[in-house]
Amino acid sequence: MLTSLSLSNFKAWKHIEKMRLAPITALFGTNSSGKSSILQYLLMLKQTADSPDRQQVLFLGEEKSEKSLVVFGTFDDLLYKAADKKSVGMSLSWSMSGSLEISNPEEPKGDPVLSGNAITYAADIARDSAGAPSVARMAYSFAEHQFVMQPASDAKKGTVGKFDLQVEGSGFTLDRIQGRPRVGFAPPIKCYGFPDDVRAAFKNAGVLSELEFAFEQQMQRTYYLGPLRAHPQRDYRWSGEKPQDMGRRGDKFVDAMLSAERKKVKVGKGKGAKSLEATVAYWLKVLGLIYDFKVSEVSKSNNLYEVRVQRSKDSAHVLLPDVGFGVSQVLPVIVLCYYVPEGSTILLEQPEIHLHPMVQRGLADVFIDVAKKRKVQIIVESHSEHMLRRLQRRVAEEKLSKDEAALYFCTAKNGASELSDLKLNLFGDIENWPLDFFGNEMEDIVEMAKAARSRRQKGGA
């Protein structure tokens, strides 16, 4: 699970210092206040890790590319406009479900020399002479040690453009192979990987590979669903493949359900375990959207399937496009929550779009359910007061602890984004409620009363 992040000089953010990430993390705020930029930072790291190009420090995305979760343009587009330092600083911390144990390669059955389940990755990314991103510093923190790569001093002969590797901490040192250099290594691979010549220089460099692998695993366990979901179709074609996710617009939700059905995947454990389709149908019913839901085969020869829903007990089953738009918009959200492996992280942008306030409130319960039962972390950017109120209520009811939720409010002031950590107490109250959080609701009430009084006076006259 992601536990914290920091940013500097990234888009509208001059500085974010160790923002806590909880099992349910929600970002609220005004338009253009920087909420989406926080998710974009995580998406940038994910698509960089997924990119096959090992020489590209950051994959900034390409228009109309399936591989692009976010598109920035150039490195200059990443930079905070008023930055006096032309580099982006970033860090990301996470905890693993199990312990990472590093053994001495010469005593593989002995006690681990390093052990822990918390890792922090950090980097400074600068602009090179061609305007492309380049690594100015990269570090991993693990088991009270830091493994740092930064440019070698130009004073050292033959080290211009090369990097040094330093280990900070007591109790562990890298054991150099005789004849291999101590300094003057190639730059990091991408923005997070140790170069091959570093791995070849030390007997116990396996720890470096493990840290890099842990980063990539965390990115692989991170999933994304954008704010604009695909329109419902009258039929869906499934090739038989198992999709990794729902796609940015959620267009693979039928593929996911059919794949889970074929592989007999169950959600939950013991006697209460259900199929993915049954779980989705259950939540659609709880949310008040439908009475019944099913995916069925239309044509075996053409691999065509259809989604039919029943609005009430006495109504007929109809195709998905023939019911309200909200059903098709919430379907990918629910499917993704129960389809991803346990322990995953899901990034969601405005999942409440096109949904009735009652359904928006119910979505908060979906998030709580997967966070509690499946250890799935939800990081959501939202404008929904109804979702927030339900989270507050569940804290008051002791169905969600205040530490299991991290709530933030973003604002923009003079072109810079600012982050407020909303303080939840044990009773679900926000103790530092921002001014005009969801607009000035009292303004409309007061003005309506004035208008009514004015009309009555005119009528009386």
Secondary structure, 3 states (H helix, E strand, C coil): CEEEEEEEEECCEEEEEEEECCCEEEEEECCCCCHHHHHHHHHHHHHHHHCCCCCCCCCCCCCCCCCCCCCCCCHHHCECCCCCCCEEEEEEEEEEEEEEEECCCCCCCCCCCEEEEEEEEEEEEEECCCCCEEEEEEEEEECCEEEEEEECCCCCCCCCCCEEEEEECCCCCCCECCCCCCCCECCCECCCECCHHHHHHECCCHHHHHHHHHHHHHHHCEEEECCCCCCCCCCEECCCCCCCCCCCCCCCHHHHHHHHHHCCCEECCHHHCEEHHHHHHHHHHHCCCCCEEEEEEEECCCCEEEEEEECCCCCCEEEHHHCCHHHHHHHHHHHHHHHCCCCCEEEEECCCCCCCHHHHHHHHHHHHHHHHHCCCEEEEECCCHHHHHHHHHHHHCCCCCHHHEEEEEEEEECCEEEEEEECECCCCCECCCCCCCCCCHHHHHHHHHHHHHHHHHHHHC
